[in-house]
């Protein structure tokens, strides 16, 4: 372990990697402060730069954006009651109440410290568990990988989406889009419609920017007037918490670190669910639950620790198993594959310098964030007052320039526009775009391992149940799918029955009034 730490530090402390780590965390914090932008859009904007960087610098920069947006997301939540990221939405409940009480500085300080503690706990788990998980995964064959990929897809579509059926439909659509291009086995073009530009498949960068960046801008372009215009002055003296604040925050931070680390490593959960889960736990075990929602410091400390711990442990399945647990991790996976590095069990052995450089850069990045976050609060407050009519055109310009610079192909710009409109329509129809991107990234991997397993077994489908690991994974996929779809159908039926009980104006129907 000491040798690995020394190897990682020697790489992470190089001037180049330090520079890109700083760029990542600073840009991530800035984009996290802006409401409606989010982690994925922030990563997508600088994604084209990864083509010109070495793999370690690319992952370090995107990783810095990934956890940097979580740091910045809580700032807008606490100061303006407008969450910069979905994971920061929980901070609105008590953080903004503390701002109205004149204690915004304390809330921001606790949020920053909690974020650092949660991230540190997640990194320690990553350092200790990743090699063990990698050794275990070396016994995985094509059949086991099929089960693992299916488990990740089904979990992501059923847990993260409001409607499991819609999530599964988006997964299937993403898999179909991932099949566009030259077939690896036969060398024949598929679904290209004779267009040479699609022989290499649909651009991941264009798809991500269109579905999330452009569609979000289209959806929010007329909503700039809805954000709160309230600002507040924060001084360095107001950042110091009282002894009671510290005492109330210690245990929520400890519980949040555990909850976030566990949920972050599971596919389909991530920082948002971890923060809400932590808040629910703190409210459940509190001696006086009525304090929550009225400025309870535990409502800031626990969730902020949980979402940052989840951000770090999300890298465990991505790097050790090659299975992204979230959409953002799918982009990390895409960077590795574009640099001809296969993520999975052999990554730690074959690219130990890359793996440990990334891990140690997380320590450096989180220290940078802790140092940067508090002095820059005044700047972030001013940024939040910028009119959206200036912010959105700048973001669109960055998207188009970044997409075109990847391969100097104007078709990719039109692909961004097409998927931006598609993402907007999906937003109106309440269709989740995140499972689509996961299916797009994992679809080719699923097909490759599926066909390889059948080739090795001479076409016998029993091979997917031959080993205990593969059989367990496939069984888990079936159980999760049946249970979640069943609960979804039951919930839909109960909602319909509830709507039938009332008239259009909300009054009980006559046959119900007597009962």
C-alpha positions as CSV (number, residue, x, y, z in Angstrom):
1,X,0.0,0.0,0.0
2,X,2.8,2.4,0.9
3,X,4.5,1.7,-2.5
4,X,1.2,2.3,-4.3
5,X,0.7,5.6,-2.4
6,X,4.2,6.7,-3.3
7,X,3.7,5.8,-6.9
8,X,0.4,7.7,-7.0
9,X,1.8,10.8,-5.4
10,X,4.7,10.9,-7.8
11,X,2.3,11.0,-10.7
12,X,-0.4,13.2,-9.1
13,X,2.1,15.9,-7.9
14,X,3.5,16.4,-11.4
15,X,2.9,20.0,-12.5
16,X,0.7,18.9,-15.4
17,X,-1.6,16.8,-13.3
18,X,-1.7,19.4,-10.6
19,X,-2.7,22.0,-13.2
20,X,-5.5,19.9,-14.6
21,X,-6.7,18.9,-11.1
22,X,-7.0,22.6,-10.3
23,X,-8.8,23.3,-13.5
24,X,-11.2,20.5,-12.8
25,X,-12.1,21.5,-9.3
26,X,-12.4,25.2,-10.0
27,X,-14.5,24.7,-13.1
28,X,-16.6,22.1,-11.3
29,X,-17.3,24.4,-8.4
30,X,-18.2,27.3,-10.7
31,X,-20.6,25.1,-12.7
32,X,-22.0,23.6,-9.5
33,X,-22.9,27.0,-8.2
34,X,-24.9,27.8,-11.3
35,X,-28.4,26.4,-10.9
36,X,-29.6,24.0,-13.6
37,X,-26.2,23.2,-15.1
38,X,-25.3,20.1,-13.1
39,X,-22.4,17.6,-13.0
40,X,-23.0,15.9,-16.3
41,X,-23.3,19.1,-18.3
42,X,-20.1,20.4,-16.6
43,X,-18.2,17.2,-17.4
44,X,-19.5,17.2,-21.0
45,X,-18.3,20.8,-21.7
46,X,-14.6,19.9,-21.0
47,X,-14.9,16.3,-22.3
48,X,-13.4,17.2,-25.7
49,X,-10.2,18.3,-24.0
50,X,-9.6,14.7,-22.8
51,X,-8.7,13.8,-26.4
52,X,-5.5,15.8,-26.2
53,X,-4.5,14.8,-22.6
54,X,-2.8,11.7,-21.3
55,X,-5.3,9.3,-19.6
56,X,-4.3,10.2,-16.1
57,X,-4.7,13.9,-16.6
58,X,-8.0,13.4,-18.4
59,X,-9.5,11.4,-15.5
60,X,-8.0,13.7,-12.9
61,X,-9.6,16.7,-14.6
62,X,-13.0,15.1,-15.1
63,X,-12.9,13.7,-11.5
64,X,-12.2,17.2,-10.2
65,X,-15.3,18.5,-12.1
66,X,-17.3,15.5,-10.8
67,X,-16.8,16.1,-7.1
68,X,-16.2,19.9,-7.5
69,X,-19.8,20.4,-8.7
70,X,-21.1,18.7,-5.5
71,X,-19.1,21.2,-3.4
72,X,-20.5,24.2,-5.4
73,X,-24.0,22.8,-5.6
74,X,-24.6,23.4,-1.9
75,X,-23.6,27.1,-2.1
76,X,-26.6,28.0,-4.2
77,X,-28.9,25.8,-2.1
78,X,-27.9,27.5,1.1
79,X,-27.7,31.1,-0.1
80,X,-30.6,31.3,-2.6
81,X,-32.7,28.2,-2.0
82,X,-31.9,27.1,-5.6
83,X,-30.0,23.8,-5.8
84,X,-27.0,24.0,-8.1
85,X,-27.1,20.2,-8.4
86,X,-29.8,17.6,-7.6
87,X,-27.6,16.2,-4.8
88,X,-27.5,19.7,-3.3
89,X,-31.3,20.0,-3.1
90,X,-31.4,18.6,0.4
91,X,-29.3,21.5,1.6
92,X,-32.1,23.8,0.7
93,X,-34.3,22.4,3.5
94,X,-32.3,23.6,6.4
95,X,-29.4,25.5,4.8
96,X,-31.6,28.2,3.4
97,X,-33.5,28.4,6.7
98,X,-30.2,29.1,8.4
99,X,-29.5,31.9,5.8
100,X,-32.8,33.5,6.7
101,X,-31.8,33.3,10.4
102,X,-28.5,35.1,9.5
103,X,-26.4,32.0,9.9
104,X,-25.5,31.3,6.3
105,X,-21.8,31.5,7.1
106,X,-22.1,28.6,9.6
107,X,-24.1,26.6,7.1
108,X,-21.5,27.1,4.4
109,X,-18.6,26.2,6.7
110,X,-20.3,23.0,8.0
111,X,-21.1,22.1,4.4
112,X,-17.5,22.5,3.3
113,X,-16.1,20.6,6.2
114,X,-18.7,17.8,5.8
115,X,-17.9,17.5,2.1
116,X,-14.2,17.1,2.9
117,X,-14.8,14.5,5.6
118,X,-17.2,12.5,3.4
119,X,-14.8,12.6,0.4
120,X,-11.9,11.5,2.7
121,X,-13.8,8.5,4.0
122,X,-14.8,7.5,0.5
123,X,-11.2,7.8,-0.8
124,X,-10.0,5.6,2.1
125,X,-12.5,2.9,1.2
126,X,-11.5,3.2,-2.4
127,X,-7.8,2.7,-1.5
128,X,-8.6,-0.3,0.8
129,X,-11.3,-2.1,-1.2
130,X,-10.4,-1.5,-4.9
131,X,-7.5,-4.0,-5.0
132,X,-9.6,-6.7,-3.3
133,X,-12.5,-6.1,-5.6
134,X,-10.2,-6.2,-8.6
135,X,-8.7,-9.6,-7.5
136,X,-12.1,-11.0,-7.0
137,X,-13.2,-9.8,-10.4
138,X,-10.3,-11.5,-12.2
139,X,-12.4,-14.7,-12.0
140,X,-15.1,-13.1,-14.1
141,X,-15.7,-14.4,-17.6
142,X,-18.0,-13.2,-20.4
143,X,-21.1,-14.8,-18.7
144,X,-20.3,-13.1,-15.4
145,X,-19.8,-9.8,-17.2
146,X,-23.2,-10.1,-18.9
147,X,-24.9,-10.6,-15.6
148,X,-22.9,-7.7,-14.0
149,X,-23.8,-5.3,-16.9
150,X,-27.4,-6.3,-16.8
151,X,-27.5,-5.8,-13.1
152,X,-26.1,-2.3,-13.5
153,X,-28.5,-1.4,-16.3
154,X,-31.6,-2.8,-14.5
155,X,-30.7,-1.2,-11.2
156,X,-30.1,2.2,-12.9
157,X,-33.3,2.1,-14.8
158,X,-35.5,0.9,-12.0
159,X,-34.1,2.7,-9.0
160,X,-33.2,6.1,-10.5
161,X,-36.2,6.5,-12.8
162,X,-39.7,7.6,-11.6
163,X,-41.2,4.9,-13.8
164,X,-39.2,1.6,-14.1
165,X,-40.9,0.8,-17.4
166,X,-39.8,4.1,-18.9
167,X,-36.3,3.5,-17.5
168,X,-36.1,0.1,-19.1
169,X,-37.4,1.6,-22.4
170,X,-34.6,4.2,-22.3
171,X,-32.0,1.6,-21.6
172,X,-33.1,-0.4,-24.7
173,X,-33.1,2.7,-26.8
174,X,-29.6,3.5,-25.6
175,X,-28.4,0.0,-26.4
176,X,-29.8,0.3,-29.9
177,X,-28.0,3.6,-30.4
178,X,-24.8,2.0,-29.2
179,X,-25.0,-0.6,-31.9
180,X,-24.6,2.0,-34.7
181,X,-21.3,1.6,-36.6
182,X,-19.0,-1.1,-37.7
183,X,-19.7,-4.6,-36.2
184,X,-16.6,-5.8,-34.4
185,X,-17.1,-9.4,-35.4
186,X,-18.2,-9.2,-39.0
187,X,-16.8,-5.8,-40.0
188,X,-20.2,-4.8,-41.6
189,X,-21.7,-1.4,-41.0
190,X,-25.0,-1.4,-38.9
191,X,-27.7,1.2,-38.8
192,X,-25.5,3.8,-40.6
193,X,-27.9,4.4,-43.5
194,X,-24.9,4.6,-45.8
195,X,-23.4,7.5,-44.0
196,X,-19.6,7.2,-43.6
197,X,-19.7,9.7,-40.7
198,X,-21.4,7.0,-38.5
199,X,-19.1,4.1,-39.3
200,X,-17.3,4.8,-36.0
201,X,-20.7,5.1,-34.2
202,X,-22.5,8.0,-32.7
203,X,-20.2,10.4,-30.8
204,X,-20.5,9.9,-27.0
205,X,-19.6,13.6,-26.5
206,X,-22.3,14.8,-28.9
207,X,-24.9,12.5,-27.3
208,X,-24.1,13.6,-23.8
209,X,-24.0,17.3,-24.6
210,X,-27.2,17.1,-26.6
211,X,-29.3,15.1,-24.1
212,X,-28.2,16.9,-21.0
213,X,-26.6,20.3,-21.9
214,X,-28.6,21.6,-24.9
215,X,-31.9,20.1,-23.7
216,X,-31.5,21.6,-20.3
217,X,-30.9,25.0,-21.8
218,X,-34.0,24.7,-24.1
219,X,-36.1,23.7,-21.1
220,X,-34.8,26.4,-18.8
221,X,-34.4,29.3,-21.2
222,X,-37.7,30.8,-20.2
223,X,-37.4,30.1,-16.5
224,X,-34.7,32.6,-15.6
225,X,-37.3,34.8,-13.9
226,X,-38.3,31.9,-11.6
227,X,-35.0,31.8,-9.7
228,X,-34.7,33.7,-6.4
229,X,-32.9,37.0,-6.6
230,X,-32.1,37.1,-2.9
231,X,-28.4,37.6,-2.1
232,X,-26.7,37.7,1.2
233,X,-23.4,39.1,2.5
234,X,-21.0,36.5,4.0
235,X,-18.0,37.5,6.0
236,X,-15.1,35.3,7.2
237,X,-16.1,35.9,10.8
238,X,-19.6,34.6,10.2
239,X,-18.1,31.2,9.0
240,X,-17.1,30.2,12.5
241,X,-19.6,27.7,14.0
242,X,-20.4,27.5,17.7
243,X,-19.5,24.6,20.0
244,X,-23.1,23.4,19.9
245,X,-23.1,23.4,16.0
246,X,-19.9,21.3,16.1
247,X,-21.3,18.8,18.6
248,X,-24.6,18.4,16.7
249,X,-22.7,17.9,13.4
250,X,-20.1,15.2,14.4
251,X,-22.4,12.1,14.4
252,X,-24.4,13.1,11.4
253,X,-21.2,13.4,9.5
254,X,-20.1,9.9,10.6
255,X,-23.4,8.4,9.7
256,X,-23.5,10.3,6.4
257,X,-20.1,9.1,5.5
258,X,-21.2,5.5,5.9
259,X,-24.5,5.9,4.1
260,X,-22.9,7.7,1.2
261,X,-20.0,5.3,0.8
262,X,-22.3,2.3,0.6
263,X,-24.9,3.8,-1.7
264,X,-22.2,5.4,-4.0
265,X,-20.7,2.1,-4.9
266,X,-24.1,0.7,-5.9
267,X,-25.2,1.1,-9.5
268,X,-28.1,3.5,-10.1
269,X,-28.1,5.2,-6.7
270,X,-25.4,7.9,-6.3
271,X,-25.0,11.2,-4.5
272,X,-28.6,12.4,-4.8
273,X,-30.2,9.3,-3.2
274,X,-27.4,9.2,-0.6
275,X,-28.1,12.8,0.5
276,X,-31.9,12.2,0.8
277,X,-31.3,8.9,2.6
278,X,-28.9,10.6,5.1
279,X,-31.5,13.4,5.8
280,X,-34.2,10.8,6.4
281,X,-32.0,8.9,8.8
282,X,-31.1,12.0,10.8
283,X,-34.7,13.1,11.0
284,X,-35.8,9.6,12.0
285,X,-33.3,9.3,14.9
286,X,-33.5,12.9,16.1
287,X,-34.8,13.6,19.6
288,X,-36.7,16.5,18.3
289,X,-37.6,15.9,14.6
290,X,-39.6,19.2,14.5
291,X,-36.3,21.1,14.3
292,X,-35.7,19.8,10.7
293,X,-36.8,22.2,8.0
294,X,-36.3,25.1,10.4
295,X,-32.5,25.4,10.4
296,X,-31.2,22.2,11.9
297,X,-27.5,22.0,11.3
298,X,-27.7,18.2,11.2
299,X,-29.8,18.6,8.0
300,X,-26.8,20.2,6.3
301,X,-24.0,18.1,7.8
302,X,-25.3,14.6,7.2
303,X,-26.4,15.0,3.5
304,X,-23.4,17.0,2.5
305,X,-21.1,14.3,3.9
306,X,-23.2,11.5,2.3
307,X,-23.2,13.0,-1.2
308,X,-19.4,13.6,-1.3
309,X,-18.7,10.2,0.1
310,X,-20.9,8.7,-2.7
311,X,-19.0,10.7,-5.3
312,X,-15.7,9.0,-4.4
313,X,-16.9,5.4,-4.0
314,X,-18.7,5.7,-7.3
315,X,-15.3,5.2,-8.9
316,X,-14.8,1.8,-7.3
317,X,-17.1,-0.2,-9.7
318,X,-16.1,2.0,-12.6
319,X,-12.4,1.4,-12.4
320,X,-12.3,-2.1,-10.9
321,X,-15.1,-3.7,-12.7
322,X,-15.6,-1.5,-15.7
323,X,-19.2,-0.9,-14.8
324,X,-20.3,2.8,-14.4
325,X,-22.7,3.3,-11.5
326,X,-23.9,6.6,-12.9
327,X,-24.1,8.6,-16.0
328,X,-21.1,10.7,-15.0
329,X,-19.1,7.5,-14.4
330,X,-20.1,6.4,-17.9
331,X,-18.2,9.5,-19.3
332,X,-15.2,8.4,-17.2
333,X,-15.5,5.0,-18.7
334,X,-15.7,6.5,-22.2
335,X,-12.4,8.5,-21.6
336,X,-10.6,5.3,-20.7
337,X,-11.8,3.4,-23.7
338,X,-11.0,6.2,-26.1
339,X,-7.4,6.1,-24.8
340,X,-7.3,2.3,-25.5
341,X,-7.4,1.4,-21.8
342,X,-9.8,-1.3,-20.8
343,X,-11.4,-0.6,-17.4
344,X,-11.9,-3.6,-15.2
345,X,-10.0,-6.1,-13.0
346,X,-6.7,-5.7,-14.9
347,X,-6.6,-2.0,-14.7
348,X,-4.9,-1.9,-11.3
349,X,-2.2,-4.4,-12.5
350,X,-1.6,-3.1,-16.0
351,X,-2.0,0.6,-15.3
352,X,-1.1,0.9,-11.6
353,X,0.4,4.4,-12.2
354,X,-2.8,5.6,-13.7
355,X,-5.1,4.1,-11.0
356,X,-3.1,5.3,-8.0
357,X,-2.4,8.8,-9.6
358,X,-6.2,9.2,-9.9
359,X,-6.8,8.1,-6.3
360,X,-4.1,10.3,-4.8
361,X,-5.4,13.2,-7.0
362,X,-8.7,13.0,-5.1
363,X,-6.9,13.9,-1.9
364,X,-5.2,16.8,-3.6
365,X,-8.4,18.0,-5.3
366,X,-10.5,17.9,-2.1
367,X,-7.8,19.8,-0.2
368,X,-7.9,22.4,-3.1
369,X,-11.7,22.6,-2.8
370,X,-11.6,23.1,1.0
371,X,-9.1,25.9,0.6
372,X,-10.9,27.5,-2.4
373,X,-14.5,27.1,-1.5
374,X,-14.7,29.4,1.5
375,X,-12.7,32.5,0.3
376,X,-14.6,32.4,-3.1
377,X,-18.1,32.4,-1.6
378,X,-18.4,36.2,-2.2
379,X,-17.5,35.6,-5.9
380,X,-20.1,32.8,-6.2
381,X,-22.8,35.0,-4.7
382,X,-22.1,37.6,-7.5
383,X,-22.0,34.9,-10.2
384,X,-25.5,33.8,-9.1
385,X,-26.9,37.2,-9.9
386,X,-25.8,37.0,-13.6
387,X,-28.8,36.9,-16.0
388,X,-29.4,33.6,-17.7
389,X,-29.6,35.4,-21.0
390,X,-25.8,35.8,-20.8
391,X,-25.0,32.5,-19.3
392,X,-26.9,30.2,-21.7
393,X,-25.5,31.5,-25.0
394,X,-22.0,31.2,-23.6
395,X,-22.7,27.5,-22.7
396,X,-24.1,26.8,-26.1
397,X,-21.1,28.3,-27.8
398,X,-18.7,26.2,-25.7
399,X,-20.7,23.1,-26.5
400,X,-20.6,23.7,-30.3
401,X,-16.9,24.6,-30.4
402,X,-16.0,21.7,-28.2
403,X,-17.9,19.2,-30.3
404,X,-16.5,20.4,-33.5
405,X,-12.9,20.4,-32.2
406,X,-13.0,16.7,-31.5
407,X,-13.0,15.5,-35.1
408,X,-13.6,18.7,-37.0
409,X,-16.9,17.1,-38.2
410,X,-19.9,19.4,-38.7
411,X,-22.2,16.3,-38.5
412,X,-21.4,16.0,-34.8
413,X,-22.8,19.5,-34.2
414,X,-26.1,18.5,-35.9
415,X,-26.1,15.4,-33.8
416,X,-25.9,17.6,-30.7
417,X,-28.8,19.7,-32.0
418,X,-30.9,16.5,-32.8
419,X,-30.3,15.0,-29.4
420,X,-30.9,18.3,-27.7
421,X,-34.3,18.5,-29.2
422,X,-34.9,14.8,-28.4
423,X,-33.8,15.4,-24.8
424,X,-36.2,18.3,-24.5
425,X,-39.1,16.2,-25.8
426,X,-38.1,13.4,-23.4
427,X,-38.2,16.0,-20.6
428,X,-41.7,17.0,-21.5
429,X,-42.8,13.3,-21.6
430,X,-41.0,12.6,-18.3
431,X,-38.7,10.1,-20.0
432,X,-35.4,9.8,-18.1
433,X,-32.3,10.5,-20.3
434,X,-29.8,9.1,-17.8
435,X,-30.6,5.4,-18.5
436,X,-30.3,6.1,-22.2
437,X,-26.7,7.2,-21.9
438,X,-25.9,4.2,-19.6
439,X,-27.4,1.9,-22.2
440,X,-25.4,3.7,-25.0
441,X,-22.1,3.1,-23.1
442,X,-22.7,-0.4,-21.8
443,X,-24.6,-1.7,-24.8
444,X,-21.6,-2.5,-26.9
445,X,-19.9,-4.2,-23.9
446,X,-23.0,-6.2,-23.3
447,X,-23.2,-7.4,-26.9
448,X,-19.5,-8.2,-27.0
449,X,-19.5,-10.3,-23.8
450,X,-22.9,-11.9,-24.7
451,X,-21.6,-13.1,-28.1
452,X,-18.2,-14.2,-26.7
453,X,-20.0,-16.3,-24.0
454,X,-22.1,-18.0,-26.7
455,X,-19.1,-18.6,-28.9
456,X,-17.2,-20.2,-26.0
457,X,-20.2,-22.4,-25.1
458,X,-21.0,-23.3,-28.8
459,X,-24.4,-21.5,-28.5
460,X,-25.5,-23.0,-25.3
461,X,-27.5,-20.4,-23.2
462,X,-27.0,-22.5,-20.1
463,X,-23.5,-20.9,-19.9
464,X,-25.1,-17.8,-18.3
465,X,-26.2,-20.0,-15.3
466,X,-23.3,-22.4,-15.2
467,X,-21.2,-20.5,-12.7
468,X,-22.5,-19.5,-9.2
469,X,-21.5,-15.8,-9.8
470,X,-23.2,-15.6,-13.2
471,X,-26.3,-17.4,-11.9
472,X,-26.6,-15.2,-8.8
473,X,-26.2,-12.0,-10.9
474,X,-28.9,-13.1,-13.4
475,X,-31.2,-14.1,-10.6
476,X,-30.7,-10.7,-8.9
477,X,-31.5,-9.0,-12.2
478,X,-34.8,-10.9,-12.6
479,X,-35.8,-10.3,-8.9
480,X,-35.1,-6.5,-9.1
481,X,-36.9,-6.1,-12.3
482,X,-40.0,-8.1,-11.2
483,X,-40.2,-6.4,-7.8
484,X,-39.7,-2.8,-9.0
485,X,-42.1,-3.2,-12.0
486,X,-44.7,-4.8,-9.7
487,X,-44.4,-2.0,-7.2
488,X,-44.7,0.6,-10.0
489,X,-47.8,-1.0,-11.4
490,X,-49.3,-1.2,-8.0
491,X,-48.5,2.4,-7.2
492,X,-50.0,3.5,-10.6
493,X,-53.2,1.6,-9.8
494,X,-53.5,3.2,-6.4
495,X,-53.0,6.7,-7.8
496,X,-55.7,6.1,-10.4
497,X,-58.1,4.8,-7.7
498,X,-57.4,7.8,-5.6
499,X,-58.1,10.2,-8.6
500,X,-61.4,8.4,-9.2
501,X,-62.4,9.1,-5.7
502,X,-62.5,12.9,-6.3
503,X,-64.0,15.1,-8.9
504,X,-62.1,17.5,-11.1
505,X,-62.4,20.3,-8.6
506,X,-61.0,18.2,-5.8
507,X,-64.3,17.5,-4.0
508,X,-65.3,13.9,-2.9
509,X,-67.7,12.1,-5.2
510,X,-71.2,11.6,-4.0
511,X,-70.9,7.9,-3.4
512,X,-67.8,8.5,-1.3
513,X,-69.3,11.3,0.9
514,X,-71.4,9.0,2.9
515,X,-68.5,6.8,3.9
